[in-house]
Amino acid sequence: MSAQIPFFTTLFAVAAVFFLWSCYLRFSLVLLGKPDDRFSNFSRRFANMLLYAFGQKRVVTRSYPFGLNHSVFFWCFLILLIANTEFLLHGLFPGYISLSHLPEGLYFALALVFDIVSFVALLAVVIALSRRWFYPPEYIDARSVDAFVILGLVATLMLAFFGMHGSEIALGSEGAAAFMPVSNFVGSFILAGAPVNMLVAMVTVFFWIHAVTLLLFLDYLPYSKHMHILTAIPNCFFRSIEKINTQLPEEFKKGNSYGVGQVDQFRWKDLFDSMSCTECGRCSDNCPATLTGKALNPRLLIHDIKMNLLHNGKLLKSGRAPDLPLIGGLKEGSIADDVLWACTTCGACMEVCPVFIEHVPKIVYMRRHQVEMKAKFPEELLTLFDNMENRSNPWGIIPAERGRWTSETVAPLFEKDKTEFLFFVGCAGAFDTRNKRNTLAITRILDKGGVSWGALGKDEQCCGDSLRRLGNEFVFAQMAKQNVKAFKDMGVRKVITQCPHCYNTLKNDYRQFGGELEVLHYTELALQLVESGKLAFKNKAELGKVVFHDSCYLGRYNSIYKTPRELIELATGHSPLEMERAFERSFCCGAGGGRMWMEESAGNRVNLERVKEALKRQPDTICVCCPYCVTMMEDGLMDLKVSDQVKVLELSEIIETALK
């Protein structure tokens, strides 16, 4: 072994320098991004890292049984990191560093653990190879060269481990032989009776196979998708402490650039995200745009950001302009325009990502650049933007018509220092004929519950949700500031909404503009009234089998899942049926992110996919909690020609029926 030390030292030094230099080249590019505070609240971040990185909470789920295999890989990697560190140090200082110098009991225990874990890792490789070759999932490039190279290197490491230790056991030079069941099997059965000279040579050969493979694996990591081995754990630490239900505002002043048009305009966490992607494909497997044949694939979007950074990073660091466009190009590393506009901002991608990549904000920031810097967006949005800016509603209806819904009821106006709750009706609830029924139902629920409430009538303005998600941040900011000022002037502190999009905007977006409001979705208040005895369900709403659809902006964005289900059960006497994709994994209706106002010409219609999923439960009623969802579900039923068999009801209508 002593003759091998100089060569091993040289090999290790070259490999280590190459690895560190590669990491520097990669991770220094992250510093091109804009500042982002991801170090505050250390204790919560550390706890998140333990739970999601080391605990693998999002990796191991019933929806992804192969996540268990990845979790096995992860823990095998951590345990064998100790063994491989000792292997390298022993190669550098063979007379000084060795696990065999430890107390006998500890050495035997470690030998047992490393032997068993190495065998488990080898089994995990076999399972992963079998899955990729025989049962490749559609949402990832299962048979990529990169994947097979990494799995091949891991398998070679394990086989070399057993070959080296099995040869030592056959020679009688391994004191822990009795505690190494797999290696002992190799040495006592497979290599039994082999000549001594051959065994000595095999120890050397397997040592070098193990050494070269380990160093190759190390140096290959920064250039493969498995770089996430280095970045996934810290990315879980850097995850957003708060739920990602808003985006950062812009500072509008002369000379500023808005949105993200080139890769260094992202925040550094966005760039670190691109290097942390495991390319597992879970985001794509849950994305309504991907699943209905649109151009958007969240996994590929993040991959393109990484490739753009790797290509343009060197140019940007040297002060030169990037030559690969982030948006609109045709090469890898450039994101096509239609990719950005296919997103419904439903958040399904972020909900399932095991390393907490933030897809939706990146898309919104790139939309902002297209809208505010390039004036480049789908043609149908031109009318929407004009209507919003001039008449504060998507249809361009004159503001005086906003209060017309009150013609069928007595709707008090909000009075300063007298009314407790402002009922923020929203554009759909005020203008859309079908959704006016929901508005009226909510007012009757509030009246029966003895709630002090008032509306703004014709003075109400749009909250601006669609504008913000579509990237028209300037007009949204104007709307938000005007609304916040109006609320403060009127003394509004508590708000009730019927639309989850209004709810999320008033509750989360408006905080950035000084709007500190207590915002309740009407379902939250209704349940409070029931629990306090102010509302009583005198009858049971006879609606047959009811299946429930989760609104993205009520569920994933604000974690309201149980409340509507409890109300359905109280109002009908039965728990609602659940679709295959429900709760956190609910499938979007297709209207979010401003898609309500855009044509859907590519692929299949998202709302039809959702309605088909609902019809699998053979319901009599589809219950929703969102005006957009009402429209999309009813349109889907009509397109499928079953609207005479199944009806769509907003939950407020069901509650009102049970209160009569």
N, C-alpha and C positions, 0 to 999 in steps of 0.2 A: 504493500500500500504506500510506503514511503516514497517509492519512485514515481507514484502517480500524483503526489501532492502538488508539485510545481505546475503540471499540466492542468489539474483540476482547478487550482487557484487562478490560473490565467483564464481558463474557460469561464469560471464563475465571475471573475472581475469584468470580463468583456460582456457577458450576458447581463450582469447587474447594471453596468453603465448604460447599456443599450436600453434596458427596461426603464430606468430612471429618466433617461433622455426622452424616450418615447412618451412617458407619462407627462413630462414637462411640456413637450410640444402639444400634447392633446389638451391638458388642463389649463395651460396658459391662455388658450383660446377662450375659455370661459370668462376670463377677466375682461374680454372685450365688451361683455354685456353691461347694461346699466346697473346701478346700485339696487340692492333689494335686501331688506332686513330679514334675514333668516336665521339669526343667532339669538334673538331675544327669547325669553321664557325657556331657558335651557332645560329646566326640570321636565316640563311637558314634552319638549322635543326628545329628550333622552328616553322618556317613558314610551313615546310613540315608536322610537327606533327599536326598543326592546320588544314591543308588542308586534310590530309589523315587519321588521327586518329579521330579528332573531326568532320571534315567535311565529313568523310566516303566516300571520292571521289571514291575509287576503290571498295567499298562495294556495292554501289548503281549504277548498270549499267543495260542497257536494256537486256544484255545477261543473267543476273541473277536477275529476278524479286523478288526472295525471299530475295535478299540483302536488299531491302527496309524494310522487317520485321526485319532483323538483326539490321539495323540502328535504327529502333524504339526501339528495346531492348536496344541498346547502350545509346540512349538519356534518355530513361526511367531510366536506371541504374544510370546515372549521376544525374538526378533530384532527384530520390528517395534515392540517397546516402545522400543527405541533410536530408531528412525525417528520414531515419534510424539512422543517426548519432544523431539526436535530440532524437529519441526513446531510444537509448542506454544511452545517457547522462541523459535523464529524468528518466530512470530506476535507474540510480546510484544516482542522486541528484534530487528527485522528487519535493522538495520544492523550488528549486533554478533555475532549467533549464527547460523551457517549451516554446514552440512557443506561447502559450497563453499569455505570459508575454510581447510579442511584441505589438506595437501599433495596435489597432483594425483593421485598414484598411490593414496593412501588413499581419497580422495574417489571416484575411479572404482570402486575395489573395493567400497566401501560401496553405491554406487549400483547396481552389478550385483547384490549380495546382496539389497538391499531390493526390487528389481524382480522378481527371480526368486521370492523368498519370498512376495511379495504375490500373485503368480500361483498359487503352490502353495496358499496360503491360500484363494484363490478356488475352486480346484479342490476343496479339502477341504470347502468350504461346499456346493458342488454335490453332492458325494458324500453328505454328511450330510443334505441336503434330500431327495435321492432315496431314501435309506434310510428316512427317517422317513415319507415320503409313500407310497412304493411297497412297501417291505418292512419295515413297523414291527414291532419285536420285541414279543412279548406281555407282557414283564415290566416295561415302562416305558410312561409316557404319551407315546408317540412324537410325537403330533401336538398337543402342548400349545402354547398361544399363546406362552408364555414362550420355548420353544425356537425358534420361528420368528422371534420378535422379535430374539433374540440373533443368530441366523444372518443375518437380514436386515440388521442393523446392521453385522456383519462384512463381508458382501458389499458393502454400500454404501461402506464405508471403502476396500475394495480398488478398486472401480470409480472412486471419486473420486480415488484415488491415480493410477490410469492416465489418467483424464481430465485431471487437472491437469498432470501431467508430459508427457503426449502433446501437450497444447496448447502447452506451453513448447517442446517439441521442434519442433513445426510453426512456431512463431515464430522458431526459431533461437536461443533464449535459454538453452537447457540444454546446458552444456558436456560433460556426461557422456552425451550421447545415444547414442553408439556403444556404451556399456556398459549400456544399459537396453533389452534386446531387446523386451520387451512394450510398454513405453511408446513405444519407437521405432516399433514396428509401428503403434500407434495414431496417432502423430504423422505418420509418413511415408506411411501408406496410407489410414487411415480419415479423417484430417483434412487430407489433402493437398489444396491448392487452396482451402482455406477462407479467407474474407476476414480481413485482419489485425484489424479491429475485432471481428470475431466471436471470433477466437482469444483476444484480450486479455480479452474478456468471459467466455469460457469458463474461463480461468485463475482469474478471480475467483470465478465461480460454483462451480467444483469445489473451490476453496480453502474456501469457506464450507460447502459440503456436507460436506467432510471434517472441518472444525472442529466444526460442530454435531453431526454423527454421533458423532465421537470423544467429545465432552463428554456427549452423551446416553448413550452406552454406559457411560461412567464413572459417571454418576449413577444409571443403572438397575441396575448390578451389585449394590449392597447389598440391593436389593428383589427379586432374582430368585434362582432356584436356582443361577445361575452365580456367586453369591457365593463359590463354592468356588475361583474364580480367585484370590481373596485369601486363602483359608484352607487350601487343600489342601497347599501347600508346608509351612507351619508345622505342620500336623497330622501330616505324615510325620515331622517333627522331634520332635514330642511323643509319637509312638507308644510303646507299652510296650516297654521294652528286653527284658524277659523274655517268653516265650511266655505267652499269657493262658490259663492252665489252672487258675486258682483265682479266688476273689473275696475282697474285704476282709472281715475279721471285724467284728463289732459289739462295742461296749463296753456291757455290760449293767449298768446302774445306774438307780436310781430317777430318774424325770423325763426319761429319754432317749426319743427317738423312734427307731424302728428301720426300716430299709429306706428306700425312696423313695416318698413319697406325694404330694409336690408338687415342682415342677420345681427349686426352689432347694435341694432336698436331694440332688440329683446333685452330683458333683464338677465343677469347672470344665471339666475335659477332656471330660466327658460332654456338656456344653453346647456346647463348641467343636466336638465331633464333629457335633452336629446342624446346625451352620452350615457344616460342611465336606463334607457329603454331596453328591456330584455327581449323585445320582439316576440313576446309570447302570443300576441294576436288577440288577447281578450278584449281589447278596446274595439277592434274590428268585428269581433264576434257578437258585440252588443250594440254596435252603431246602426241606427235605423237607415242612415244614408247608404252605408256599405251593404247592408243586408237587402236593400231594395234596388241595388244596381246603379247607385250614383257614383260620381267620380271620387268622392271623399272616402279615404281609408285612413283612419286616425294613426294607425301604425306607420303607414308609409309617409304621412305628413311629418311625423316626428323624425323619421329616418331622413327625409329630404332636408329638414332643418339641420340635422347633424352633418349631412354631406355638404350642404352649402357652407356651413361653418368651417369644415375641414378644407374646402376648396378656397374660400375667400379669406379665411383667417390669416394666412401668411401675408396676403396682400394688404389687409387692413392693419396688421401689426407693423408693416413697413411704411405705412402712410399712403398706400396706393388705393385706388378705387376698386371695389369688387367687380369682377367681370362675369360672374354667374348670377343672374337675377334671382332673387328669392321668390318673386311672384311672377308668373306669366311665361316662364321659359319652358322648353320642351325636354331638357335634359334632367337626369337624376340630380337632385339637389335644388330643383326649382319646382314651385308649387303652382299648378294650373289654376286659372281664375275660377273655373267652375267647381273646383275642390272647395274653395272657401265658402261659396254661396250655397253649397249643398247641406251645410251643417244646420241642425235644428237647435243647437245649444242645449240639448236635453241632458247632458252631463253623464250619460251612461258610460262613456269611455273612462271618465275620471273615477267613477264609482267602483269600477272593477280593476283599475290599474294597481298591480301589487307594489309598485314603487312610487305611486302618487305623482305621476306626470300630469301636468295641468294643460290639457289639450284645448279646452274651450277658450280661455283667455287669449291664447296665442292666435286662434282663428279670428276672434273679435278685433284684436290689435291689428292684424293684417287687413281685415275689412276696413278698419278706420283709415288706414293708409290709402286704400283704393278709393274710398269715398271722399276723404278730405284733402288728399294731396293729388290724386289723379282724376277725380270725378269719373271713376270707371266702375260701374256697377250694373246689374241687370236692368234693362230698360223699364220694366214695370215698376221699379222702385222710384223712378223719377216722379211719377204721379203721387205715390205715397208720401215721399219727402215734401213735395209741394203742398199736399193737403195738410200734413202735420204742421208744417211751418206757418201756414196761412190761416188754417181753421181748426187746428189742434184736434183733429180726428182723422182716422185713416181714409174715410170715404169722401172727405171734403164737404160734408154737410154743414150748413150754416150753424154757428154755435147756438143760436136761439132755439134750435130744435132739440138741443141736448136735454132740456127739461120736459119734453113732451111725454115721457113715460109716466109722469105724475098725473096725467089726465085721467088715469084709471084708478087712482087712489089718493088718499090724503097724505102728502109727503111734506113734512115740516122742513123748513130751511134751518140750517145750522145757525144758532145764536150764540155769540160770544158770552162766556161766563155763565151760560144757562144750560146749553146742550152738552151732554157728556161725550157722545160718540159722533164723529163725522162718518156718515155712510158714503164712501167713495165708490160711486156706481161703476165708473169705467166706461170706455167708449162702446164696447160690445153691449153692455147692460143698458146703456142709454139709447143707442141708435139701432141695434140689430133687433128686428121684429121678434125672432124666436127667443133671443136671450132677454128681452124685456120681461118675459114670463118669469124668468129666474129672479130678476130684480124685484118684481112685485111679490113673489113668494118670500123673499128675504125680508121685505118691509113688514109683511104680515107676521113673520116669525118674531121680528124685533118688537112689534106692537104687542103680541101675545105674551112676550117675555117681560114686558114692562120696561124696555130699554129706552133711555133718553137718547134719541138720535135725531140727526138732521142731515140733509143733503145740501149740495151747493147749487143744484138746478143748472141753469144755463151758464153759471159762472165756473162750473167745473171744467178743468182742462185735462187733456190726456197726460198720463203719467210719463210717457215716453219710452216705455220698455222696448218696443220694437226698434225704435231709433237707435237706442244704445247697442242692442245686440246686432244690428245691421251695420254698425260702424259710424253712424251719423252722430258723433259725440257732441259736436258743436250745438246742434239744434236741441239735442237731449239736455245738455247742460243748461241752456237757456230756459227750457221748460221746467227743469228741476228747480232752478233758482227762483223762478216765478212762483211755482207751487209752494216751495218752502216758505217764501216771504208771505204768500197769501195765508198759509196755515198759521204762521206766527202772528200775523196781524189779526187773525180771527180768533186766536187763542185755542187752536186745535191741538190737542195733546193725544187723543185716542182716535184711532181710525179703524173702521170695519171695511173690508173689501169682499167682493164676490169673486174677482178674478185673481188666480194665483200669480199672474204676471204683474198685476198692480200691487198685489201683496208683497212680492219679492222686491219690486222697485221702491215702493214707499218705505219698506222696512230696512232694506239693506243698501240700495243704491243712494237713497236720499241722505243717509248719514254723512256721506262725503260732501254734502252741500249744506250741512248744518241742520238737517231735518231729524231731530231726536223725537221720534213718535213711537207711541205704543200701538203697534199695528196687529190687528187680529183678522184672520180669515173668518168669515161668518160661521164656518163649521166649528171653530174653536169656541166662539161665543155661545153658539147654540148648545154645545155640550155642557158648557159651564152653567147655562140656564137650566138645563135638564137636571144636572147634578145638584143644583141649589134648590130645586123644586119649583122654580118660576115657570117652567114649561113642563107640561105633562102630555104624554101621547095617549089620548083617549081612545083612539082606534088604531088598528094595525093596517098599514097600507097594503092592500092586496095587489101585488105586482107580479105574482108568479116567481119564477127563478130570476134572481137579480145577480148579475156579474158586475164587479167593480173594476174601474179603470183608474189607475193612479196618474194624476197630473204630474208632469216632471217638475214643474216649478213649485208645487205644493209638497211633493214627496222628496225627490232627490235634493232639491235646492233648500228645502226648509224642514225636512224630516217629519212631516205631518202624514203619518200613515194610519195610526190607530184610530184617531178621532173620527174620520168619516165612516170607518167600518163599524165603530160602536154606534154611531147614529143610525146607520142602516139597520143594524140589528134591533135597536130600540124601536125604530119606526115600522119595521116589517115583521118583527118577531123571529127573524132568521138571520144568521150570518150570511154575508154575501158570498157568492162563488168567486173563486180566484182564477185568473188566467194563468197560463203556464209561466208567463213573465209578469211578476207582480212585485210590489214593494220596491226595494232598491233596484231590482232588475226589470222594472216595468218598461214597456216599449212605448216610445213616443207616439203621439197622434199625428205628428208631422207638421204642426203649426208653429212651433216655437222658433226662436231665433229670427223672427221676421218672415219665416217661410209661409205664414198665413197669407201674406200679400204677394206671393211669387208663384209663378207657374211651376208645375212639376212634370216636366216632359221626359226626363231621363229615367229609365228603369221602371219599376213598379211604384205605385202610389203608397206612401207610408201609411196613410189612414186605412187603406184597404187591407194591408197586412195586419193591422191591429184589429180591425173589425172581424176579419176571418178568424183571428185567434180567439176573439170573444165568442164567436158563433160556435166554436168547438165545444163550448160548455152548454150549448143548446138553451140559452137564456130566453126569458120573455122580456127582460128589461136590462139595458146597459146603463149603469149609473156612473155619472162623472161629476167632477167638482170644478169645472172650468168652462167658460163660454167658448173658448177655442175648441175644446174637446167636444162640446155639444155639436158644434158645426161640423167638425171633421168626422165624427162618428155617424151623424145623420146622413152626411153626404156619402159615406161609405156604405151604409145600409141601402141607400137609394141606388147607388152604382151596382150593388150586388142584387138589387131587386128583391129585398126581403124587408123593406121598411114597413110593410103591412103585417109582418109577423113578429118583428122585434121593435121595441121603441127605446129611444134614448131619453132619459130623465136626468136633469140636474138634481143633485141631492136636496137642494132647497125645495124642489117640487115634491119630493117624497116626504120630507119633514112636514111641509104644510098639509099634505093629505092626511098624515097621521094625527095632526093637531085639530082637524075639523071636528 
